Amino acid sequence: MSVGSILNTALRSMQATQLSIAVSSNNIANAQTPGYSRQRLITRPAQGEGDGSTGTGIDVVRVESVRNQLIDTRLKQETAKKSQHETLSGALSDIEVLFNESNESGFLPVLTKFFNSFHALSADPSSTIYREEIRTNAQSMADSFKNRGESLRSIQSMTNAAIADDVARANDLIAQIATVTVSIKEHGAESSSNELHDQRSILVRELSKLMEVRELEAGTDYHLTTSSNRLLALNGTAMPLTTEPSDDSGLLIVRSGQADITNELGPGQIKANLELRDRYLPKYMAALDTLAYDIVTNVNAIHSAAYDLNAITGINFFTPPDSSEGAPRLMTLSEDVAGDPGKIAAATDAAGLNNLAAIDMGNLLHNAVFTGGSVTDQYGNLVSTVGSDVLNAASSLRQHEALEFQLENRRSAISGVSIDEETVQMLGFQRAYEASARLVRTVDEMLQTLLAMGG
């Protein structure tokens, strides 16, 4: 090997180790940067000049990021699932407050107080004071029904609006991903494209919180789709989703182009809000509607057949609703009862001498004549359903939090930066650089000696 080849080998080695030090320094600098993937310098033995022989130094191939595509994909999937259950768990916990029976301010004491006031009247069927108490308790119960019904409808309306906000946020992220993809294509195999890939990965994971997505890179093409393969971005072209009111309910549906994909969306915050709006809230609202309707119809059935203080019968206690839908909102005292508590019936005979009707209405609290048994049974089933949904959502959230944590640790073990390891590598690169520098100095001294001898 000639002196020139030796010198060339040493210089190329110095350049490679210098770049290796720069890569390690960059890793250390970004050790705490979210989403950063550790980079490494890929090298190979340099080829000999013309004959393909090795041993003439080192060639730098590229700087690459250390990633595991499978773990990155699984992490994004778990991010979507965790986000869905996190959103659902939080919303259901808020709803649970409406049916909190842990203290005297709950709904069950209001129901109990109303029916028990008929038992109080049965002890003195001619009392106007007890009748006034019944009217007051009935109004309190109607207000409680109305407040809970309106609260559920308000939550449904806010959830519907949140879906529009989520889709708008998703579209913004899709546009950013398309823009970064253009930059990645422009940089090609340059080392700076590694940071752009990390940036895109962060954006995709952020999008995964809203909806599960899939990435596919085929050659130079990049595809981003929903879990049902609806295209969201192709290279630098974003294909945003849209929302519009449905024809039936007026609630928002999600479209990809002309296709309704509301029921196609995979795990994520958008699906959680869709499930809350279309599954959980309607279930609770229907149960509350049925309970209010059953109370009104059963009380009216007994009351209208009984006699008031003036021996008048055929008077409804509540204004009869046409159906169970919206019954909590429509629960009001009849004009007769609201205008005169004396028209509250207690007796089953025209003379008004007995208390049997008052007893029958009071017994409705525990008699199994309602859709779900007694009033307490039916309301208890609603409370139990809400509580069970809250517990299930919280349990699912804990499971996906644990899975995401494990995957995050696995990703960190592969793609994360260990400052200790990078420091050790830098010391090795430094020694290699110093050795190459000494070789250059030695060759230089040899040349100087040869020149002196020739002179």
C-alpha positions in Angstrom: 0.0 0.0 0.0 1.4 3.4 -1.0 2.0 6.2 1.4 -0.8 8.1 -0.3 -3.2 5.3 0.3 -2.3 5.1 3.9 -2.8 8.8 4.3 -6.1 8.7 2.4 -7.3 5.8 4.7 -6.4 7.8 7.8 -8.2 10.9 6.6 -11.3 9.1 5.7 -11.3 7.3 9.0 -11.0 10.7 10.7 -14.0 12.1 8.8 -16.1 9.0 9.7 -15.3 9.2 13.4 -15.9 12.9 13.3 -19.4 12.3 11.9 -20.0 9.5 14.4 -19.2 11.9 17.2 -21.6 14.4 15.7 -24.4 11.8 15.6 -23.8 10.8 19.2 -23.8 14.4 20.3 -27.1 14.9 18.5 -28.5 11.8 20.3 -27.5 13.1 23.6 -28.9 16.6 22.9 -32.3 15.0 22.0 -32.4 12.4 24.8 -35.4 14.1 26.3 -37.1 15.1 23.1 -40.5 13.4 22.8 -40.8 11.0 19.9 -37.1 11.3 19.0 -35.5 8.1 17.6 -31.9 7.3 18.3 -29.7 7.7 15.2 -26.6 5.7 14.2 -24.0 6.1 11.5 -23.9 3.2 9.0 -20.5 2.6 7.4 -18.8 -0.1 5.3 -15.2 -0.9 4.3 -14.1 1.3 1.5 -13.5 -0.3 -1.9 -10.1 -0.3 -3.4 -9.5 1.9 -6.4 -10.4 0.0 -9.6 -9.8 -3.6 -8.4 -12.6 -3.8 -5.9 -10.3 -4.7 -3.1 -10.9 -3.7 0.5 -8.6 -2.2 3.0 -8.5 1.4 1.9 -10.4 2.9 4.8 -14.1 3.4 5.5 -17.1 4.7 3.6 -20.1 6.5 5.2 -23.3 5.0 3.9 -26.0 7.0 5.7 -27.3 8.2 9.1 -30.4 6.2 10.0 -32.9 6.2 12.8 -33.3 3.1 15.0 -36.9 2.0 14.8 -39.0 -1.1 15.2 -41.9 -0.7 12.8 -44.0 -3.4 14.5 -43.7 -1.8 18.0 -44.4 1.7 16.6 -47.6 0.4 15.0 -48.7 -1.4 18.1 -48.0 1.7 20.2 -50.2 3.8 17.9 -53.0 1.2 18.1 -52.8 1.2 21.9 -52.7 5.0 22.0 -56.0 5.0 20.1 -57.6 2.4 22.4 -56.4 4.1 25.6 -57.7 7.5 24.3 -61.1 6.0 23.6 -61.5 4.5 27.0 -60.0 7.5 28.7 -62.6 9.8 27.0 -65.4 7.3 27.7 -64.4 6.8 31.4 -64.3 10.5 32.1 -67.6 11.2 30.5 -69.4 8.3 32.2 -68.0 9.4 35.6 -69.5 12.8 35.0 -72.9 11.2 34.2 -72.7 9.0 37.3 -72.8 12.2 39.4 -76.4 12.7 38.2 -77.4 9.4 39.8 -75.3 9.6 42.9 -77.2 8.0 45.8 -74.5 8.2 48.4 -76.2 11.0 50.3 -79.7 12.6 50.9 -79.3 14.8 47.9 -79.8 11.9 45.5 -82.9 11.2 43.4 -84.2 8.1 45.3 -84.9 10.2 48.5 -87.0 12.5 46.3 -89.0 9.6 44.9 -89.4 8.0 48.3 -90.5 11.3 49.9 -93.3 11.7 47.2 -94.8 8.2 47.7 -94.4 8.3 51.5 -96.4 11.5 51.6 -99.4 9.5 50.4 -99.0 7.2 53.4 -99.0 10.3 55.6 -102.3 11.4 54.0 -103.7 8.0 54.6 -103.4 8.6 58.4 -105.7 11.6 58.0 -107.6 11.5 54.7 -109.3 14.8 55.3 -106.1 16.8 55.9 -105.3 19.7 53.5 -101.9 20.1 55.1 -100.8 16.6 54.0 -102.3 17.3 50.6 -100.2 20.4 50.3 -97.1 18.4 51.3 -98.0 15.8 48.5 -98.2 18.6 46.0 -94.9 20.1 47.1 -93.1 16.7 47.0 -94.7 16.0 43.6 -93.3 19.2 42.2 -89.9 18.5 43.6 -89.9 15.0 42.0 -91.0 16.5 38.7 -88.2 19.1 38.9 -85.7 16.3 39.6 -86.9 14.3 36.6 -86.7 17.4 34.4 -83.2 18.4 35.6 -81.8 14.9 35.0 -83.4 14.6 31.7 -82.2 18.0 30.6 -78.7 17.2 31.9 -78.6 14.1 29.8 -79.8 15.9 26.7 -77.3 18.7 27.3 -74.4 16.1 27.6 -75.6 14.5 24.3 -75.6 17.9 22.6 -72.1 18.8 23.9 -70.9 15.4 22.9 -72.3 15.9 19.4 -70.4 19.3 19.2 -67.2 17.6 20.5 -67.4 15.2 17.5 -67.2 18.2 15.1 -64.3 19.6 17.1 -62.5 16.2 17.0 -62.9 15.9 13.3 -61.6 19.4 12.7 -58.6 18.6 14.9 -58.0 15.4 12.9 -58.1 17.3 9.6 -55.5 19.7 10.9 -53.2 16.9 11.8 -53.8 15.1 8.5 -52.8 18.4 6.7 -49.6 18.7 8.8 -48.7 15.0 8.1 -49.1 15.6 4.3 -46.9 18.7 4.6 -44.2 16.8 6.4 -44.4 14.0 3.9 -43.6 16.5 1.1 -40.5 17.6 3.1 -39.4 14.0 3.6 -39.6 13.4 -0.2 -37.6 16.6 -0.8 -34.8 15.6 1.6 -34.7 12.0 0.3 -32.0 10.0 2.0 -30.4 13.0 3.8 -29.9 12.6 7.5 -32.3 15.5 8.2 -35.1 13.3 6.9 -34.8 11.2 10.1 -36.0 14.2 12.2 -38.8 14.7 9.7 -39.8 11.0 10.0 -39.9 11.5 13.8 -42.0 14.6 13.4 -44.5 12.8 11.2 -44.6 9.9 13.7 -45.5 12.3 16.5 -48.3 13.8 14.4 -49.6 10.3 13.5 -49.6 9.3 17.1 -51.4 12.5 18.0 -54.0 11.7 15.3 -54.2 8.1 16.8 -55.7 9.6 19.9 -58.6 10.8 17.8 -59.0 7.8 15.5 -57.0 4.6 14.7 -55.1 5.1 11.5 -52.8 3.0 9.3 -49.6 4.0 7.5 -48.2 2.4 4.4 -45.0 3.3 2.6 -44.7 1.6 -0.8 -41.7 2.7 -2.7 -41.8 6.5 -2.7 -45.5 6.7 -1.9 -46.9 7.3 1.5 -50.5 6.3 2.4 -52.4 7.3 5.5 -55.8 5.6 6.0 -58.5 5.0 8.6 -58.7 1.5 10.1 -61.3 0.7 7.5 -58.9 1.8 4.7 -60.5 5.2 3.9 -57.7 7.3 2.5 -56.7 10.3 4.6 -53.5 11.4 2.9 -51.6 10.3 -0.2 -48.0 11.7 -0.2 -48.6 15.5 0.1 -52.3 15.5 -0.6 -54.6 15.6 2.4 -58.1 14.2 2.1 -60.1 15.7 5.1 -63.1 14.2 6.7 -66.4 16.2 7.0 -69.4 16.2 9.4 -73.0 17.0 8.6 -76.3 16.5 10.4 -78.1 13.2 9.7 -81.5 13.3 8.1 -83.2 11.4 10.9 -82.0 12.9 14.2 -80.0 15.9 13.2 -77.0 14.4 15.0 -73.7 14.7 13.1 -72.4 11.9 10.9 -68.8 11.6 9.7 -68.0 11.4 6.0 -65.0 10.5 3.9 -65.8 12.0 0.6 -69.4 10.9 0.0 -69.2 7.8 2.2 -70.8 7.8 5.7 -68.0 6.3 7.8 -69.6 7.1 11.2 -69.8 3.4 12.1 -66.5 2.5 10.5 -64.2 4.5 12.7 -61.8 2.5 14.8 -60.8 3.1 18.4 -60.1 6.7 19.5 -61.7 9.8 21.0 -64.1 10.3 18.1 -65.5 6.7 18.5 -65.8 7.2 22.3 -67.9 10.3 21.7 -70.0 8.5 19.1 -70.6 5.6 21.5 -71.5 8.0 24.3 -73.9 10.0 22.1 -75.5 7.1 20.3 -75.4 4.2 22.7 -74.9 5.1 26.4 -76.9 8.4 26.6 -79.9 7.1 24.7 -79.9 4.0 27.0 -80.0 6.2 30.2 -82.5 8.6 28.7 -84.8 5.8 27.7 -84.6 4.3 31.2 -85.4 7.7 32.8 -88.2 8.3 30.3 -89.8 4.9 31.1 -89.5 5.5 34.8 -91.2 8.9 34.6 -93.9 7.6 32.3 -94.6 4.6 34.6 -94.9 6.8 37.6 -97.3 9.2 35.9 -99.5 6.5 34.4 -99.7 4.4 37.6 -100.4 7.3 39.9 -103.0 8.7 37.4 -104.7 5.2 37.2 -105.3 5.1 40.9 -105.9 8.8 41.4 -108.5 9.2 38.6 -110.6 6.3 40.0 -110.6 7.8 43.5 -112.5 10.7 45.1 -111.2 14.0 46.4 -112.5 16.1 49.3 -115.5 17.2 47.3 -116.4 13.6 46.3 -115.3 14.3 42.7 -113.6 11.6 40.7 -111.9 11.3 37.3 -109.2 13.8 38.1 -105.6 13.0 36.9 -102.8 13.8 39.3 -100.3 14.4 36.5 -100.8 15.7 33.0 -100.9 12.5 31.0 -98.0 12.3 28.4 -98.7 10.8 24.9 -95.7 8.5 25.2 -92.7 7.7 27.3 -90.3 9.7 25.1 -89.5 13.0 26.8 -91.7 12.1 29.8 -89.2 13.6 32.4 -89.4 17.0 30.6 -93.2 16.8 30.4 -93.9 15.7 33.9 -96.2 18.3 35.4 -99.1 18.4 37.9 -102.5 18.5 36.3 -104.2 21.8 36.3 -106.7 20.6 38.8 -104.1 19.4 41.4 -101.8 22.3 40.7 -104.6 24.8 41.3 -106.2 23.2 44.4 -104.6 20.6 46.7 -108.1 19.7 47.8 -108.6 17.9 44.6 -105.9 15.3 45.5 -107.9 12.1 45.9 -107.4 9.7 48.9 -110.6 7.7 49.1 -112.2 4.9 47.0 -115.7 5.7 48.0 -117.8 8.8 47.1 -118.3 9.7 50.7 -114.5 10.1 51.1 -114.5 8.2 54.3 -111.6 5.8 53.6 -107.9 6.1 52.8 -107.5 3.2 50.4 -106.5 5.2 47.3 -103.9 7.1 49.3 -102.5 3.8 50.6 -102.5 2.3 47.1 -100.5 5.3 45.7 -98.1 5.1 48.6 -97.5 1.4 48.0 -96.5 2.1 44.4 -93.0 2.7 45.8 -92.5 -1.0 46.4 -95.2 -2.7 44.4 -93.9 -4.5 41.3 -96.3 -2.9 38.8 -93.7 -1.0 36.8 -91.8 -2.0 33.7 -88.8 -2.9 35.9 -90.6 -4.0 39.0 -91.2 -1.4 41.6 -90.1 2.2 41.5 -87.1 1.5 43.6 -86.2 -1.6 41.5 -86.5 0.3 38.2 -84.5 3.3 39.4 -82.0 1.0 41.1 -81.5 -0.8 37.7 -80.7 2.5 36.1 -78.2 3.5 38.8 -76.7 0.0 38.6 -76.4 0.2 34.8 -74.6 3.6 35.0 -72.3 2.3 37.7 -71.5 -0.9 35.8 -70.7 1.1 32.7 -68.4 3.4 34.7 -66.5 0.5 36.2 -66.1 -1.4 32.9 -64.8 1.8 31.2 -62.3 2.4 34.1 -61.2 -1.3 34.0 -60.6 -1.1 30.2 -58.7 2.1 30.6 -56.4 0.6 33.2 -55.7 -2.4 30.8 -54.8 -0.2 27.9 -52.8 2.2 30.0 -50.7 -0.8 31.1 -50.3 -2.0 27.5 -49.3 1.4 26.3 -46.8 1.7 29.1 -45.2 -1.6 28.2 -45.0 -0.8 24.5 -43.5 2.7 25.4 -40.8 1.0 27.4 -40.1 -1.4 24.6 -39.9 1.4 22.1 -37.6 3.3 24.5 -35.3 0.3 24.8 -34.9 0.2 21.0 -35.3 3.8 19.8 -34.6 5.7 23.0 -31.3 7.4 23.9 -29.1 6.1 26.7 -26.7 9.0 27.6 -24.3 6.5 29.2 -24.1 4.4 26.1 -23.7 7.4 23.8 -20.9 8.8 26.1 -19.0 5.5 26.0 -19.3 5.4 22.2 -18.1 9.0 21.9 -15.0 8.2 23.9 -14.4 5.3 21.5 -14.9 7.5 18.5 -12.5 10.1 20.1 -9.8 7.5 20.6 -10.3 6.2 17.0 -10.0 9.8 15.8 -6.8 10.4 17.8 -5.3 7.2 16.4 -6.0 8.2 12.9 -4.5 11.7 13.6 -1.4 10.0 15.0 -1.1 8.0 11.8 -1.4 11.1 9.7 1.4 12.7 11.8 3.6 9.6 11.5 3.1 9.6 7.7 3.9 13.2 7.6 7.1 12.7 9.6 8.1 9.9 7.3 7.6 12.1 4.3 9.6 14.8 5.8 12.4 12.4 6.6 12.4 11.0 3.0 12.5 14.5 1.6 15.4 15.4 3.9 17.3 12.3 2.8 16.7 13.1 -0.9 18.0 16.5 -0.4 
